[in-house]
Amino acid sequence: MVDASAIRTVSGNPKWGKKKVKVLLFFTASILLSAISSLVTWNLSKNIKPEDPVYVVGSVSVHDAARLSEYQSRAQPIAHAAGGYAPLAMGSPTVLEGSLPAPGHFFVERFESEAALRNFLEAFENSGVATLRDEVATVHFMLALPAYRGYRE
């Protein structure tokens, strides 16, 4: 908290001094916040390595449940061969804050690296399984996130 006598010392005019101090404090806080944000971003980007695991998060709506097992039996071996794992989590999420970005069931999958994910996507497209998936379900979104290296157990 800024002492009122210090404000008077700045300018001799208490109203002008308070305004100037507020502007200076806001400006200083903005610079500090920007610097901290830049350092955190720089540190996170330095920690991400191509060989780190990648998590795929997405949302799908299944509209042909009878053929879902056919799709899964064809897609899972491709994922495993590329360094992927069966979904780590799947279902309807519980919203803790905000709102869902899409309808459907959400899933989280893990791949051993960014290269493993790229290999899976290429094999997935070339195998024709992507066409089967599109007949069985609608993908609302899929995104890839690198593993956070700062995590400690």
C-alpha positions as CSV (number, residue, x, y, z in Angstrom):
1,M,0.0,0.0,0.0
2,V,1.3,3.5,-0.9
3,D,1.5,5.9,2.0
4,A,-0.5,9.1,1.4
5,S,2.5,11.3,2.5
6,A,4.6,9.7,-0.2
7,I,2.0,10.6,-2.8
8,R,2.1,14.2,-1.7
9,T,5.9,14.2,-1.9
10,V,5.7,13.0,-5.5
11,S,3.9,16.1,-6.8
12,G,2.7,18.4,-4.0
13,N,-0.8,17.9,-5.4
14,P,-2.5,14.9,-3.8
15,K,-5.0,14.2,-6.6
16,W,-2.4,14.4,-9.4
17,G,0.1,12.4,-7.3
18,K,-2.4,9.5,-6.7
19,K,-3.2,9.3,-10.4
20,K,0.5,9.3,-11.3
21,V,1.4,6.6,-8.7
22,K,-1.5,4.5,-9.9
23,V,-0.3,4.8,-13.5
24,L,3.2,4.0,-12.5
25,L,2.1,1.0,-10.5
26,F,-0.1,-0.3,-13.3
27,F,2.7,0.1,-15.8
28,T,5.2,-1.6,-13.5
29,A,2.8,-4.5,-12.8
30,S,2.2,-4.9,-16.6
31,I,5.9,-5.1,-17.3
32,L,6.5,-7.6,-14.5
33,L,3.5,-9.8,-15.7
34,S,4.8,-9.7,-19.3
35,A,8.3,-10.6,-18.2
36,I,7.1,-13.5,-16.0
37,S,4.8,-14.8,-18.8
38,S,7.7,-14.7,-21.3
39,L,10.0,-16.5,-18.9
40,V,7.5,-19.3,-18.3
41,T,6.8,-19.7,-22.0
42,W,10.5,-19.7,-22.8
43,N,11.1,-22.3,-20.0
44,L,8.3,-24.5,-21.2
45,S,9.4,-24.4,-24.8
46,K,13.0,-25.3,-23.8
47,N,11.7,-28.3,-21.9
48,I,9.7,-29.8,-24.8
49,K,11.8,-32.3,-26.7
50,P,10.7,-34.2,-29.8
51,E,11.2,-37.5,-28.0
52,D,8.8,-36.5,-25.2
53,P,5.3,-38.2,-25.0
54,V,2.4,-36.5,-26.7
55,Y,-1.2,-36.6,-25.5
56,V,-4.1,-36.5,-27.9
57,V,-7.3,-35.0,-26.6
58,G,-10.5,-35.1,-28.6
59,S,-14.3,-35.3,-28.7
60,V,-16.4,-37.7,-30.8
61,S,-20.0,-38.6,-31.2
62,V,-20.6,-42.2,-32.2
63,H,-23.6,-42.6,-34.5
64,D,-23.1,-46.3,-35.6
65,A,-22.5,-48.2,-32.3
66,A,-22.9,-51.5,-34.1
67,R,-19.7,-50.9,-36.1
68,L,-17.7,-49.2,-33.4
69,S,-16.0,-52.5,-32.3
70,E,-14.9,-53.1,-36.0
71,Y,-13.3,-49.6,-36.1
72,Q,-11.6,-50.2,-32.7
73,S,-10.2,-53.6,-33.7
74,R,-8.6,-52.0,-36.8
75,A,-7.4,-48.7,-35.3
76,Q,-5.9,-50.0,-32.1
77,P,-3.2,-52.2,-33.7
78,I,-2.1,-49.3,-35.9
79,A,-1.8,-47.1,-32.8
80,H,0.1,-49.7,-30.9
81,A,2.5,-50.3,-33.8
82,A,3.2,-46.5,-34.0
83,G,3.9,-46.1,-30.2
84,G,0.4,-45.2,-29.1
85,Y,-1.7,-46.6,-26.3
86,A,-5.4,-47.4,-26.0
87,P,-7.4,-44.5,-24.7
88,L,-6.2,-43.6,-21.2
89,A,-9.6,-41.9,-20.5
90,M,-12.9,-41.9,-22.4
91,G,-16.4,-40.9,-21.7
92,S,-18.6,-37.9,-20.8
93,P,-16.5,-35.4,-18.8
94,T,-17.7,-33.6,-15.7
95,V,-17.4,-29.9,-16.2
96,L,-15.6,-28.3,-13.3
97,E,-15.4,-24.8,-14.8
98,G,-16.5,-23.1,-18.0
99,S,-18.3,-25.0,-20.7
100,L,-17.5,-27.9,-23.0
101,P,-15.9,-26.9,-26.4
102,A,-17.8,-29.7,-28.2
103,P,-20.5,-32.3,-27.7
104,G,-19.8,-36.1,-27.5
105,H,-17.5,-38.4,-25.6
106,F,-14.0,-37.1,-24.8
107,F,-10.9,-39.2,-25.0
108,V,-7.2,-38.9,-24.0
109,E,-4.6,-41.0,-25.8
110,R,-0.8,-41.1,-25.2
111,F,1.9,-41.5,-27.9
112,E,5.5,-42.1,-27.1
113,S,6.7,-39.0,-29.1
114,E,5.6,-36.5,-31.7
115,A,7.2,-38.8,-34.4
116,A,5.1,-41.7,-33.1
117,L,1.9,-39.6,-33.4
118,R,2.9,-38.5,-37.0
119,N,3.6,-42.2,-37.9
120,F,0.2,-43.2,-36.5
121,L,-1.7,-40.5,-38.4
122,E,0.0,-41.4,-41.7
123,A,-0.6,-45.2,-41.2
124,F,-4.2,-44.4,-40.1
125,E,-4.9,-42.4,-43.3
126,N,-3.2,-45.0,-45.6
127,S,-5.0,-48.0,-44.1
128,G,-8.5,-46.8,-44.8
129,V,-9.4,-46.8,-41.2
130,A,-10.0,-43.1,-41.2
131,T,-12.8,-43.6,-43.7
132,L,-14.4,-46.3,-41.4
133,R,-14.1,-44.0,-38.4
134,D,-15.9,-41.2,-40.3
135,E,-18.7,-43.7,-41.1
136,V,-19.0,-44.7,-37.4
137,A,-18.4,-41.4,-35.6
138,T,-18.1,-37.7,-36.0
139,V,-14.9,-36.1,-34.7
140,H,-15.6,-32.7,-33.2
141,F,-12.0,-31.9,-32.5
142,M,-8.6,-33.5,-31.8
143,L,-5.6,-31.7,-30.5
144,A,-2.1,-32.8,-29.4
145,L,-0.4,-31.6,-26.3
146,P,3.2,-32.3,-25.3
147,A,3.8,-33.9,-22.0
148,Y,4.7,-31.3,-19.3
149,R,8.3,-32.0,-18.2
150,G,8.0,-30.0,-15.0
151,Y,5.7,-32.5,-13.4
152,R,7.1,-34.3,-10.4
153,E,5.5,-37.2,-8.4
